[in-house]
Amino acid sequence: MKDALQFKLPSWPPRVHFLHRGPQGAASGEDDDKNSNSGSGSSTDDVDPKANKSADMFGSAEPAYQRLTSPQAPVSKLKQPRVRWALSGVLVFGIITIILLSTLLTRHSIAGYGTIFKKTCNITLAQGNYLGQVIGPSSSSPRAIQAYLGIPYAQTTAGNNRFRPPQALDTKADPDVMYHALKYGPICAPGKTGIGGHGENCLNANIYRPHFGDDAESIAAEEKRLGVDSKKLPVVAYVHGGAFNMGSGKERNMASFAAFADSPIIALSFNYRVGPFGFLPSAVTAKAGLLNLGLKDQQHFFEWMRSILPAIGGDPDNVTVMGLSAGSHSIGHHLISYSPANKLISGPPPFQKAIIESGGATARATFVPNHHLHEQQLQEFLKECGLDGVSDDELFDKLRALPYSTLVSASQKMWNTWSSTLRWPFQPVIDGPGGVVPDLPINSWNKGNVLRIPILTGFNTNEGASFVPEHQNGSGAVRSLMSSIIPGLNETDLDALDNLYPSLTTTAGQQLYANAKQSKKFGTEFWRLDDAYAHYAYICPVLQTATLASTAAGAAPVYVYHYAPISAEYGATDHADEAPIVTHDMSVIGKYPGLVATADAITGAWTRFAATGDPNQSHSGAKAKFAWPLYTSPFHSDSDSAGRVALFGSGNDELKRSAGTHSRGTPAQAVALTAREKTECEFWWPRVVFSEGWGNGSTTFTQVNVTVKAKL
């Protein structure tokens, strides 16, 4: 005991600092707002230079492990073996720990140390090998999903590729290189300020596919249980919205969409160029063959997707494109662009079904490139860029030479100037036969130059509420707004418009817009404006697509929905409100049981449609609880079954929170279009020509010096 008391512990450093490297390549679901590829490092400023020095430990020539048992610090014979064994154990444990850590760090160094505690997966494409992450299973992801983020589908659009069609990637993959696909890639330059993580190397895609197991045996067992072939799954590709001025593929939670799908599917999303980088309509742009670059990005993505589907387990013959708003307008154009009459490609189209949410080819406006509005907006944009007065021949060379930030700033100023007018800059235009938009869209539909494929489409109750002026009180508000958006309307048209959307000074107006005085936030004319703009820009174009598609020769099945849950305190179902419901995004709807039930119905219907072309029939052959009726036009038939649509979430006001009644509503039911909805569309459909071509009611346009064949 006396000997033991003489044991003198060495004097350890008072502070020991270790340099830690931050996580790199972690799959966080968030974009890198600084758009940087630099790794995290460490600074020696945080290290105490004296911290790792000690007179007792390092001032002696004796190694520390010898001094523990040196004569100067005697230890009893009883304790010496135990100390040796303890030290040996510590040493062995340390060596094993170092080996394991080295192996682990080496394994994850290519993707960043943030993957150490994540379950990873990989895919091999012709262009390279990619490391992804397995998400779930969990309450927010009932099916385990492999996520691969930010995979390029085309070359950067910077430098000489700026204002040029998308360029194919080099497909010579290095088998020894593993690229990380754990973070979203840069998005394309947005028209709104305050959005980070953008750049010109933005043509990238996100892939989500089921994770059936960790080995061949478990994968085979899961395939058998589900009755699917993991090498040939249905595919859904999402085309994002954003008024062709902003947006990105990551805006829609496609991982959740795949996780809650009725049966296993592969889901993809992607970015395409927006704003002036993707859409700079004018005569000079047409002359250079550079119209609709954003739509050409989309078509380039479709072809790239078709080429990789066998490698990721997708069925190239069972692909559905799904879009919202500008994404739906885009799909409407692709239905025309890929029609055999346009001769864009020689083979079959890259998709076989379409989901079109709140949009279509006849929605909003599609003018000729040299329409006076586009020419005016081009000159304003060039002035913001400091290029006013530049000749046509040198214009694009000058634009390519400008700093990226100059173009982005000019784009954002243009959006700020024009967005409130609802005559947005940088839009798709007619680029002529063989192009992406070969003719006035209404001409293409009337001529039958449209793909005959199954279509699921629909609208929200208050599509105009998030766009129209909020504080109008004068009875002339609707007349003023709509005549500024559609200058081709004459006085007779405007008188009819006032009768269709009557002022609140009339009995009819007070009955139609009874809730106009319920909110102090808006002017008395707000609901009139919403009603008029919603039906002009979104609701009637949706029903026009459904009607034209369902009555065409050789028509494919068409299904129409109306999304109705109230999601704002002022009592509206706004444009794009259905987005988190479609994907069953539990981070948004998890607290609201009524919306969860509505999402069960919608996500199931969307994914059944993607798998089979019928929202009522599962891949397994099972029938859905709710029977969604096939759409037949009520404009061509007086049958009781005509004009029936799926109504989702009627009566639900959970998102109004304390301002509502907490009603869960009815998740899904079949109803007929109202007489008023038919009357409104009968007003707007003949006037579509005032928002196409020259906007003057003519269905013809001059092709000379305007039309240039699309380059893919």
Helices and strands as residue ranges (DSSP letters): H 2-5, G 44-46, H 55-58, H 64-67, H 80-108, G 113-115, E 120-125, E 128-135, E 145-152, G 159-161, E 178-180, E 204-210, H 216-226, E 233-239, G 249-251, H 254-259, E 266-270, H 275-278, H 283-288, H 293-312, E 314-324, H 326-337, G 340-342, E 353-357, E 366-367, H 372-385, H 392-401, H 404-418, G 419-421, H 441-447, E 455-460, H 477-485, H 491-500, H 507-512, G 514-517, H 526-534, I 535-539, H 540-551, E 558-563, H 579-582, H 586-589, H 593-612, E 644-650, G 654-659, E 666-672, H 675-684, G 685-691, E 692-693
